[in-house]
Amino acid sequence: MSVDSLLSVEAYEPTAAFTQITPVHDASDAHGWWRSAVIYQIYPRSFRDLNGDGVGDLAGITEELGKLAALGVDAVWLSPFYRSPQRDAGYDVSDYCDVDPLFGTLTDFDALIAEANRLNLRVIADLVPNHCSDQHVAFQAALQAGPHSPERNMFIFRDGLGPDGNEPPNNWQSHFGGSAWTRIIEADGRPGQWFLHLFDSSQPDFNWDNPAVHAEFERVLRFWLDRGISGFRVDVAHALVKAAGLPNWGGRADGNSSDGFPGQDAPMFGQPALHDIYRRWRSILEEYGPDRILCAEANVDPLPRLALWVRPDEMHQAFNFPYLHAGLDVYRLRHTITDSLVSLDAVGAPSTWVLSNHDVVRHVSRFGYDGPGPRDGDGIGPDDVQPNEELGRRRAAAATMFMLGLPGGAYLYQGEELGLPDSTTIPAALRQDPTFSRTGGARIGRDGCRVPLPWRSADANAGFGDGKDPWLPQPESWPALARDKQESDPASHLNLYRALLAERAVLRLGEGSLAWVEDYCSGSSLAYLNGYILVVMNTAHQPMPMPPGELILRSSRHVGAEPQAPDQISSGETVWLKVS
């Protein structure tokens, strides 16, 4: 059956409770913990500061892992903790096989793995193979070795264009603003070649046409697998290989086009040779057993093309960015869910679902607007129209409840279980994201979603750490949202997440099926069956009738909303019902 036919409102055999259902996805009997896992993203520098220096650390993560096990997640994913100058919050790696002293030591890492094992939590590490720090020993050697040397061939160096090579080799632009090329001064003091950096100028791209780069990263994989890592989330997995000749891009030079991000034909993304790299990596992981996984951060359109990344001999998972960007648009949500399940079923892979991460405005804040935010796709600053946090928190709870009923895996971003919004009032002088500085403040950047977490309401820095001020300032509202306050409140956002994850596990919804229930799908509502569980979300400004069935959970109870009539689903609410 084609995706297009599934998206139409087509009548099927009625059930006892409904007149029209549209089947999309059958329950899976395939094995693999990742196929239905809930994975919690930890941003180490903002999770918990145990040594009091104002920055989170590995020991702080280990200290609080029990809280995450109690929450009900299956695994944690650690954003980079490797040695780094921290120009891009650790995504500029100077040594892939050591822990940055900012976060601790390899001994601290081993202790974290031991505690995770005790709690039956798996640990996934972020891997950054597209680029490194300009302080990496290999890049420093390339600078000293000179043009056309084996050392320089580890990276993408080119001679410049124009008189005296003064122009960049092509028109590509950095994701952080400005040219994707920087010219170096050679050892003899003269202007020399240019190197490619799709991100900050301190992050040179590796040359994945060079077998030596492949060998180095295979060494890195084995180093962490030997220390007990359960897998890797691969940063910008779509960008490692560039098109031969590095041609100019006819769309926007950072890879964007009018048809979506990234453009299907962009020469810096989605090249066929990538698949051979990940096939090799998959074979390495399988040497360590069947439960080590790869997850692609791959901005690849459309979804059937993304499915090529999760064929049986490649990645295990890929992030579902179309779902994250669908918001609360019921038509877009329905299309994305259907397209995801159909496309990934075709290659035997599970879908994943996500609402927030360290690169986007938290969904409490995104959903606090009627319509797009003031800087759609960017952060929110103090001079922008501010989101309605009460509205955003209610809608975020409904969206999370809707997502966690879907079959497949799910990713949660640290602090979303507390209903945290973005911090929107960070002064310009305290901002850390290179996007902000490279664009002269034209783009606010990602600092707002990276603010250190509140743990204990009465403690200094809301319990994040009792030493120096946090590396980013916490909003005044943080103590009221602290974990200890929410733990004792049965109707808190935190306890909604606990209840959802517990029911999801008991009902095995991650391994389940999906069929649209047309009786309750409209321009402002979506309803699906996962087995005998009916999930209905109402995005309208008015209530809608409650379907027949045994009520399991309703999102509004956990966001301070007024009690609702038992026979209605209120505005901005999701319910789970058991139906016969």
NUSE-661814 format. One record per residue (C-alpha): residue number from 1; residue in three letters; x negated, y, z. Coordinates in steps of 0.2 Angstrom, whole numbers, plus 5000, padded with zeros to 4 digits. Layout:
> NUM	ALA	X	Y	Z
...
//
This chain:
> 1	MET	5000	5000	5000
> 2	SER	4993	5017	4995
> 3	VAL	4990	5031	5008
> 4	ASP	5002	5042	4998
> 5	SER	5016	5030	4999
> 6	LEU	5013	5028	5018
> 7	LEU	5015	5047	5020
> 8	SER	5032	5047	5013
> 9	VAL	5047	5045	5024
> 10	GLU	5052	5027	5018
> 11	ALA	5065	5016	5026
> 12	TYR	5060	5000	5033
> 13	GLU	5069	4986	5042
> 14	PRO	5077	4994	5057
> 15	THR	5073	4989	5075
> 16	ALA	5085	4987	5089
> 17	ALA	5081	5005	5094
> 18	PHE	5077	5014	5078
> 19	THR	5084	5016	5061
> 20	GLN	5068	5020	5051
> 21	ILE	5050	5015	5055
> 22	THR	5035	5016	5043
> 23	PRO	5021	5003	5047
> 24	VAL	5003	5009	5045
> 25	HIS	4991	4998	5055
> 26	ASP	4992	4981	5062
> 27	ALA	4985	4976	5079
> 28	SER	4967	4971	5078
> 29	ASP	4960	4954	5083
> 30	ALA	4942	4959	5079
> 31	HIS	4929	4959	5093
> 32	GLY	4918	4973	5099
> 33	TRP	4919	4984	5114
> 34	TRP	4917	5000	5104
> 35	ARG	4933	4996	5094
> 36	SER	4944	5002	5107
> 37	ALA	4932	5011	5120
> 38	VAL	4934	5028	5128
> 39	ILE	4917	5036	5127
> 40	TYR	4914	5051	5138
> 41	GLN	4901	5064	5132
> 42	ILE	4889	5071	5144
> 43	TYR	4880	5087	5140
> 44	PRO	4866	5085	5152
> 45	ARG	4861	5103	5156
> 46	SER	4879	5107	5161
> 47	PHE	4884	5091	5170
> 48	ARG	4877	5092	5187
> 49	ASP	4861	5100	5194
> 50	LEU	4853	5090	5208
> 51	ASN	4836	5098	5210
> 52	GLY	4843	5116	5211
> 53	ASP	4834	5124	5196
> 54	GLY	4851	5130	5188
> 55	VAL	4850	5116	5174
> 56	GLY	4859	5099	5175
> 57	ASP	4847	5084	5176
> 58	LEU	4847	5065	5174
> 59	ALA	4847	5062	5193
> 60	GLY	4863	5073	5194
> 61	ILE	4871	5062	5181
> 62	THR	4867	5046	5190
> 63	GLU	4874	5054	5206
> 64	GLU	4891	5057	5198
> 65	LEU	4893	5041	5187
> 66	GLY	4904	5034	5200
> 67	LYS	4917	5048	5196
> 68	LEU	4917	5043	5178
> 69	ALA	4919	5025	5181
> 70	ALA	4934	5030	5193
> 71	LEU	4941	5040	5179
> 72	GLY	4942	5024	5168
> 73	VAL	4930	5027	5153
> 74	ASP	4920	5013	5146
> 75	ALA	4904	5022	5141
> 76	VAL	4895	5038	5142
> 77	TRP	4886	5047	5128
> 78	LEU	4871	5058	5133
> 79	SER	4867	5073	5122
> 80	PRO	4848	5075	5120
> 81	PHE	4837	5074	5135
> 82	TYR	4821	5072	5126
> 83	ARG	4806	5083	5127
> 84	SER	4810	5100	5119
> 85	PRO	4806	5118	5119
> 86	GLN	4825	5120	5121
> 87	ARG	4827	5132	5107
> 88	ASP	4843	5123	5103
> 89	ALA	4848	5115	5119
> 90	GLY	4838	5100	5116
> 91	TYR	4842	5097	5098
> 92	ASP	4825	5103	5094
> 93	VAL	4815	5087	5100
> 94	SER	4796	5088	5102
> 95	ASP	4794	5070	5109
> 96	TYR	4807	5057	5105
> 97	CYS	4800	5044	5117
> 98	ASP	4800	5055	5133
> 99	VAL	4812	5064	5145
> 100	ASP	4810	5083	5146
> 101	PRO	4804	5088	5163
> 102	LEU	4819	5100	5164
> 103	PHE	4830	5084	5165
> 104	GLY	4818	5073	5175
> 105	THR	4807	5058	5170
> 106	LEU	4808	5041	5162
> 107	THR	4809	5034	5179
> 108	ASP	4825	5044	5182
> 109	PHE	4832	5038	5165
> 110	ASP	4829	5020	5171
> 111	ALA	4838	5023	5187
> 112	LEU	4853	5030	5177
> 113	ILE	4853	5015	5166
> 114	ALA	4853	5004	5182
> 115	GLU	4867	5013	5190
> 116	ALA	4877	5013	5174
> 117	ASN	4875	4994	5173
> 118	ARG	4881	4992	5191
> 119	LEU	4896	5002	5187
> 120	ASN	4899	4992	5170
> 121	LEU	4897	5008	5160
> 122	ARG	4887	5008	5144
> 123	VAL	4875	5022	5139
> 124	ILE	4874	5029	5122
> 125	ALA	4860	5041	5118
> 126	ASP	4860	5056	5105
> 127	LEU	4847	5053	5091
> 128	VAL	4842	5068	5081
> 129	PRO	4834	5061	5065
> 130	ASN	4837	5076	5053
> 131	HIS	4825	5088	5061
> 132	CYS	4813	5090	5076
> 133	SER	4805	5105	5085
> 134	ASP	4791	5115	5077
> 135	GLN	4782	5110	5092
> 136	HIS	4782	5091	5088
> 137	VAL	4765	5084	5086
> 138	ALA	4769	5079	5068
> 139	PHE	4774	5096	5062
> 140	GLN	4759	5104	5071
> 141	ALA	4748	5092	5061
> 142	ALA	4757	5097	5045
> 143	LEU	4753	5115	5048
> 144	GLN	4735	5112	5050
> 145	ALA	4733	5099	5036
> 146	GLY	4737	5110	5022
> 147	PRO	4748	5109	5006
> 148	HIS	4751	5092	4998
> 149	SER	4744	5082	5013
> 150	PRO	4751	5066	5020
> 151	GLU	4754	5076	5036
> 152	ARG	4764	5089	5027
> 153	ASN	4774	5076	5017
> 154	MET	4782	5071	5034
> 155	PHE	4793	5087	5031
> 156	ILE	4800	5096	5016
> 157	PHE	4787	5109	5011
> 158	ARG	4788	5118	4994
> 159	ASP	4780	5132	4985
> 160	GLY	4790	5148	4984
> 161	LEU	4797	5156	4969
> 162	GLY	4794	5173	4961
> 163	PRO	4778	5183	4961
> 164	ASP	4766	5176	4974
> 165	GLY	4778	5163	4980
> 166	ASN	4788	5176	4989
> 167	GLU	4805	5169	4986
> 168	PRO	4813	5154	4995
> 169	PRO	4812	5138	4985
> 170	ASN	4831	5137	4983
> 171	ASN	4847	5146	4989
> 172	TRP	4851	5135	5004
> 173	GLN	4857	5143	5020
> 174	SER	4855	5138	5038
> 175	HIS	4870	5133	5048
> 176	PHE	4864	5146	5061
> 177	GLY	4863	5160	5048
> 178	GLY	4851	5166	5036
> 179	SER	4840	5156	5024
> 180	ALA	4836	5138	5027
> 181	TRP	4818	5141	5022
> 182	THR	4804	5149	5032
> 183	ARG	4787	5153	5025
> 184	ILE	4771	5149	5035
> 185	ILE	4754	5157	5036
> 186	GLU	4741	5144	5031
> 187	ALA	4726	5140	5041
> 188	ASP	4716	5153	5031
> 189	GLY	4728	5167	5036
> 190	ARG	4736	5168	5019
> 191	PRO	4755	5167	5016
> 192	GLY	4758	5149	5011
> 193	GLN	4772	5136	5008
> 194	TRP	4790	5136	5014
> 195	PHE	4798	5123	5025
> 196	LEU	4816	5118	5025
> 197	HIS	4827	5119	5041
> 198	LEU	4845	5117	5039
> 199	PHE	4847	5123	5057
> 200	ASP	4836	5135	5067
> 201	SER	4819	5140	5060
> 202	SER	4811	5131	5074
> 203	GLN	4819	5115	5068
> 204	PRO	4810	5108	5052
> 205	ASP	4819	5095	5043
> 206	PHE	4810	5078	5041
> 207	ASN	4807	5071	5023
> 208	TRP	4817	5055	5022
> 209	ASP	4809	5051	5005
> 210	ASN	4793	5047	5015
> 211	PRO	4792	5029	5022
> 212	ALA	4782	5035	5036
> 213	VAL	4797	5044	5043
> 214	HIS	4807	5028	5042
> 215	ALA	4794	5019	5052
> 216	GLU	4793	5032	5065
> 217	PHE	4812	5032	5069
> 218	GLU	4812	5013	5069
> 219	ARG	4799	5014	5083
> 220	VAL	4810	5027	5092
> 221	LEU	4825	5016	5091
> 222	ARG	4816	5001	5098
> 223	PHE	4809	5012	5112
> 224	TRP	4826	5016	5119
> 225	LEU	4834	4999	5115
> 226	ASP	4820	4991	5125
> 227	ARG	4825	5003	5140
> 228	GLY	4843	4997	5140
> 229	ILE	4852	5009	5129
> 230	SER	4869	5003	5121
> 231	GLY	4868	5013	5105
> 232	PHE	4865	5029	5097
> 233	ARG	4876	5044	5092
> 234	VAL	4867	5050	5076
> 235	ASP	4866	5069	5075
> 236	VAL	4871	5076	5057
> 237	ALA	4870	5059	5050
> 238	HIS	4875	5065	5033
> 239	ALA	4861	5076	5031
> 240	LEU	4844	5066	5032
> 241	VAL	4842	5063	5013
> 242	LYS	4842	5078	5001
> 243	ALA	4846	5077	4982
> 244	ALA	4830	5075	4971
> 245	GLY	4823	5092	4966
> 246	LEU	4833	5101	4979
> 247	PRO	4844	5110	4967
> 248	ASN	4853	5126	4971
> 249	TRP	4871	5123	4977
> 250	GLY	4885	5131	4967
> 251	GLY	4897	5132	4982
> 252	ARG	4892	5141	4998
> 253	ALA	4874	5138	5001
> 254	ASP	4876	5130	5018
> 255	GLY	4885	5116	5010
> 256	ASN	4903	5123	5012
> 257	SER	4915	5124	4998
> 258	SER	4932	5130	4995
> 259	ASP	4938	5111	4996
> 260	GLY	4932	5108	5014
> 261	PHE	4916	5105	5024
> 262	PRO	4905	5099	5017
> 263	GLY	4907	5100	4999
> 264	GLN	4907	5082	4992
> 265	ASP	4894	5087	4979
> 266	ALA	4883	5097	4991
> 267	PRO	4865	5092	4988
> 268	MET	4860	5092	5006
> 269	PHE	4874	5080	5012
> 270	GLY	4880	5063	5009
> 271	GLN	4867	5056	4997
> 272	PRO	4868	5037	4993
> 273	ALA	4851	5033	5000
> 274	LEU	4857	5037	5018
> 275	HIS	4867	5020	5018
> 276	ASP	4850	5010	5016
> 277	ILE	4843	5019	5031
> 278	TYR	4858	5014	5042
> 279	ARG	4859	4996	5035
> 280	ARG	4841	4995	5041
> 281	TRP	4845	5003	5058
> 282	ARG	4860	4991	5060
> 283	SER	4849	4976	5058
> 284	ILE	4837	4982	5071
> 285	LEU	4851	4984	5084
> 286	GLU	4858	4967	5080
> 287	GLU	4841	4960	5085
> 288	TYR	4846	4966	5103
> 289	GLY	4863	4958	5102
> 290	PRO	4880	4961	5095
> 291	ASP	4885	4975	5107
> 292	ARG	4873	4989	5103
> 293	ILE	4881	5002	5092
> 294	LEU	4878	5017	5080
> 295	CYS	4891	5031	5079
> 296	ALA	4889	5044	5064
> 297	GLU	4891	5062	5067
> 298	ALA	4895	5063	5048
> 299	ASN	4904	5078	5041
> 300	VAL	4910	5069	5025
> 301	ASP	4926	5072	5015
> 302	PRO	4938	5064	5011
> 303	LEU	4941	5050	5024
> 304	PRO	4940	5036	5011
> 305	ARG	4922	5042	5008
> 306	LEU	4919	5042	5026
> 307	ALA	4924	5024	5027
> 308	LEU	4908	5020	5017
> 309	TRP	4898	5024	5032
> 310	VAL	4906	5011	5043
> 311	ARG	4906	4996	5032
> 312	PRO	4902	4980	5041
> 313	ASP	4883	4981	5039
> 314	GLU	4881	5000	5043
> 315	MET	4888	5011	5057
> 316	HIS	4900	5004	5070
> 317	GLN	4909	5021	5071
> 318	ALA	4910	5038	5064
> 319	PHE	4917	5054	5072
> 320	ASN	4934	5059	5065
> 321	PHE	4932	5077	5062
> 322	PRO	4948	5079	5052
> 323	TYR	4958	5074	5067
> 324	LEU	4949	5086	5078
> 325	HIS	4953	5100	5066
> 326	ALA	4971	5095	5063
> 327	GLY	4976	5104	5079
> 328	LEU	4995	5103	5083
> 329	ASP	5000	5104	5065
> 330	VAL	5012	5088	5064
> 331	TYR	5010	5086	5045
> 332	ARG	4991	5087	5045
> 333	LEU	4991	5076	5061
> 334	ARG	5002	5063	5052
> 335	HIS	4992	5063	5036
> 336	THR	4975	5062	5045
> 337	ILE	4980	5048	5057
> 338	THR	4988	5038	5042
> 339	ASP	4973	5041	5031
> 340	SER	4961	5037	5044
> 341	LEU	4969	5020	5049
> 342	VAL	4972	5015	5031
> 343	SER	4954	5020	5025
> 344	LEU	4945	5012	5039
> 345	ASP	4956	4996	5039
> 346	ALA	4950	4994	5021
> 347	VAL	4932	4991	5028
> 348	GLY	4937	4982	5044
> 349	ALA	4932	4997	5055
> 350	PRO	4940	5006	5069
> 351	SER	4945	5024	5069
> 352	THR	4940	5036	5082
> 353	TRP	4949	5051	5089
> 354	VAL	4942	5067	5097
> 355	LEU	4949	5084	5103
> 356	SER	4933	5093	5110
> 357	ASN	4914	5092	5110
> 358	HIS	4899	5103	5113
> 359	ASP	4901	5112	5096
> 360	VAL	4919	5118	5096
> 361	VAL	4930	5128	5107
> 362	ARG	4938	5117	5120
> 363	HIS	4956	5112	5115
> 364	VAL	4963	5121	5131
> 365	SER	4958	5137	5123
> 366	ARG	4961	5133	5105
> 367	PHE	4979	5128	5109
> 368	GLY	4982	5144	5119
> 369	TYR	4986	5153	5103
> 370	ASP	5001	5153	5092
> 371	GLY	4992	5151	5076
> 372	PRO	4973	5152	5073
> 373	GLY	4962	5159	5086
> 374	PRO	4953	5176	5083
> 375	ARG	4937	5167	5076
> 376	ASP	4944	5151	5069
> 377	GLY	4929	5139	5069
> 378	ASP	4918	5150	5080
> 379	GLY	4918	5154	5099
> 380	ILE	4929	5167	5108
> 381	GLY	4921	5183	5115
> 382	PRO	4926	5195	5128
> 383	ASP	4932	5208	5115
> 384	ASP	4943	5195	5106
> 385	VAL	4961	5192	5110
> 386	GLN	4961	5180	5124
> 387	PRO	4970	5163	5124
> 388	ASN	4985	5160	5135
> 389	GLU	4977	5147	5147
> 390	GLU	4993	5141	5154
> 391	LEU	5001	5137	5137
> 392	GLY	4984	5130	5131
> 393	ARG	4983	5118	5146
> 394	ARG	5001	5112	5143
> 395	ARG	4998	5109	5125
> 396	ALA	4981	5101	5128
> 397	ALA	4988	5088	5140
> 398	ALA	5001	5084	5127
> 399	ALA	4988	5082	5113
> 400	THR	4977	5071	5124
> 401	MET	4992	5060	5129
> 402	PHE	4996	5058	5111
> 403	MET	4978	5054	5106
> 404	LEU	4975	5041	5119
> 405	GLY	4990	5031	5113
> 406	LEU	4982	5029	5096
> 407	PRO	4974	5013	5092
> 408	GLY	4955	5014	5090
> 409	GLY	4941	5022	5100
> 410	ALA	4942	5039	5109
> 411	TYR	4929	5052	5114
> 412	LEU	4931	5064	5128
> 413	TYR	4921	5079	5132
> 414	GLN	4915	5083	5149
> 415	GLY	4927	5094	5159
> 416	GLU	4942	5091	5148
> 417	GLU	4949	5080	5161
> 418	LEU	4949	5095	5172
> 419	GLY	4958	5105	5159
> 420	LEU	4944	5117	5158
> 421	PRO	4945	5131	5145
> 422	ASP	4931	5139	5136
> 423	SER	4922	5153	5145
> 424	THR	4926	5168	5135
> 425	THR	4918	5182	5145
> 426	ILE	4899	5178	5144
> 427	PRO	4889	5194	5142
> 428	ALA	4879	5195	5126
> 429	ALA	4863	5196	5136
> 430	LEU	4866	5179	5144
> 431	ARG	4871	5170	5128
> 432	GLN	4859	5155	5123
> 433	ASP	4866	5148	5107
> 434	PRO	4854	5152	5092
> 435	THR	4869	5155	5081
> 436	PHE	4873	5171	5091
> 437	SER	4855	5178	5090
> 438	ARG	4852	5173	5072
> 439	THR	4868	5182	5066
> 440	GLY	4866	5197	5077
> 441	GLY	4881	5193	5087
> 442	ALA	4892	5192	5072
> 443	ARG	4896	5174	5077
> 444	ILE	4899	5171	5095
> 445	GLY	4893	5153	5095
> 446	ARG	4895	5138	5106
> 447	ASP	4890	5144	5124
> 448	GLY	4908	5145	5129
> 449	CYS	4911	5126	5129
> 450	ARG	4894	5122	5137
> 451	VAL	4896	5131	5154
> 452	PRO	4891	5120	5169
> 453	LEU	4905	5110	5177
> 454	PRO	4914	5113	5193
> 455	TRP	4913	5099	5206
> 456	ARG	4917	5106	5223
> 457	SER	4927	5121	5225
> 458	ALA	4920	5128	5241
> 459	ASP	4901	5125	5237
> 460	ALA	4889	5137	5228
> 461	ASN	4891	5137	5210
> 462	ALA	4907	5127	5212
> 463	GLY	4897	5112	5216
> 464	PHE	4886	5111	5200
> 465	GLY	4870	5114	5210
> 466	ASP	4866	5123	5226
> 467	GLY	4850	5132	5220
> 468	LYS	4847	5144	5206
> 469	ASP	4862	5152	5197
> 470	PRO	4868	5140	5183
> 471	TRP	4860	5143	5166
> 472	LEU	4876	5150	5159
> 473	PRO	4888	5159	5171
> 474	GLN	4903	5150	5177
> 475	PRO	4920	5159	5176
> 476	GLU	4929	5165	5192
> 477	SER	4942	5152	5189
> 478	TRP	4930	5137	5190
> 479	PRO	4932	5134	5209
> 480	ALA	4951	5132	5207
> 481	LEU	4948	5119	5194
> 482	ALA	4935	5110	5203
> 483	ARG	4936	5091	5203
> 484	ASP	4938	5089	5222
> 485	LYS	4953	5100	5222
> 486	GLN	4961	5090	5208
> 487	GLU	4957	5073	5215
> 488	SER	4969	5077	5230
> 489	ASP	4983	5084	5219
> 490	PRO	4994	5070	5212
> 491	ALA	5000	5081	5198
> 492	SER	4983	5088	5192
> 493	HIS	4976	5087	5175
> 494	LEU	4963	5075	5182
> 495	ASN	4975	5063	5188
> 496	LEU	4985	5064	5171
> 497	TYR	4969	5058	5163
> 498	ARG	4966	5044	5176
> 499	ALA	4984	5038	5173
> 500	LEU	4983	5039	5155
> 501	LEU	4966	5029	5154
> 502	ALA	4973	5016	5167
> 503	GLU	4989	5013	5157
> 504	ARG	4979	5013	5140
> 505	ALA	4968	4999	5147
> 506	VAL	4983	4989	5154
> 507	LEU	4993	4991	5138
> 508	ARG	4978	4988	5127
> 509	LEU	4983	5002	5116
> 510	GLY	4966	5004	5109
> 511	GLU	4968	4987	5101
> 512	GLY	4986	4990	5096
> 513	SER	4996	4994	5080
> 514	LEU	5004	5010	5073
> 515	ALA	5021	5013	5065
> 516	TRP	5029	5030	5063
> 517	VAL	5046	5031	5070
> 518	GLU	5055	5042	5058
> 519	ASP	5070	5045	5069
> 520	TYR	5059	5057	5080
> 521	CYS	5047	5064	5067
> 522	SER	5051	5081	5061
> 523	GLY	5043	5098	5057
> 524	SER	5039	5100	5075
> 525	SER	5038	5082	5082
> 526	LEU	5029	5066	5079
> 527	ALA	5033	5049	5086
> 528	TYR	5024	5032	5084
> 529	LEU	5025	5014	5090
> 530	ASN	5010	5006	5097
> 531	GLY	5016	4988	5100
> 532	TYR	5031	4991	5111
> 533	ILE	5025	5008	5117
> 534	LEU	5034	5023	5110
> 535	VAL	5023	5039	5110
> 536	VAL	5033	5056	5106
> 537	MET	5025	5073	5105
> 538	ASN	5036	5089	5104
> 539	THR	5027	5104	5098
> 540	ALA	5043	5115	5095
> 541	HIS	5048	5129	5106
> 542	GLN	5064	5120	5111
> 543	PRO	5066	5104	5120
> 544	MET	5071	5088	5110
> 545	PRO	5082	5073	5116
> 546	MET	5073	5059	5125
> 547	PRO	5073	5043	5115
> 548	PRO	5080	5027	5124
> 549	GLY	5067	5017	5134
> 550	GLU	5058	5016	5151
> 551	LEU	5048	5031	5154
> 552	ILE	5030	5027	5158
> 553	LEU	5022	5045	5158
> 554	ARG	5026	5062	5153
> 555	SER	5012	5076	5151
> 556	SER	5021	5091	5158
> 557	ARG	5022	5083	5176
> 558	HIS	5003	5086	5177
> 559	VAL	5001	5104	5171
> 560	GLY	5012	5113	5183
> 561	ALA	5027	5115	5172
> 562	GLU	5044	5116	5178
> 563	PRO	5053	5100	5181
> 564	GLN	5061	5094	5165
> 565	ALA	5078	5087	5162
> 566	PRO	5076	5068	5162
> 567	ASP	5085	5067	5145
> 568	GLN	5074	5079	5136
> 569	ILE	5056	5081	5130
> 570	SER	5051	5099	5134
> 571	SER	5042	5111	5122
> 572	GLY	5023	5106	5122
> 573	GLU	5026	5089	5130
> 574	THR	5021	5071	5126
> 575	VAL	5030	5056	5133
> 576	TRP	5026	5037	5133
> 577	LEU	5041	5025	5134
> 578	LYS	5042	5007	5134
> 579	VAL	5055	5001	5122
> 580	SER	5063	4984	5118
//
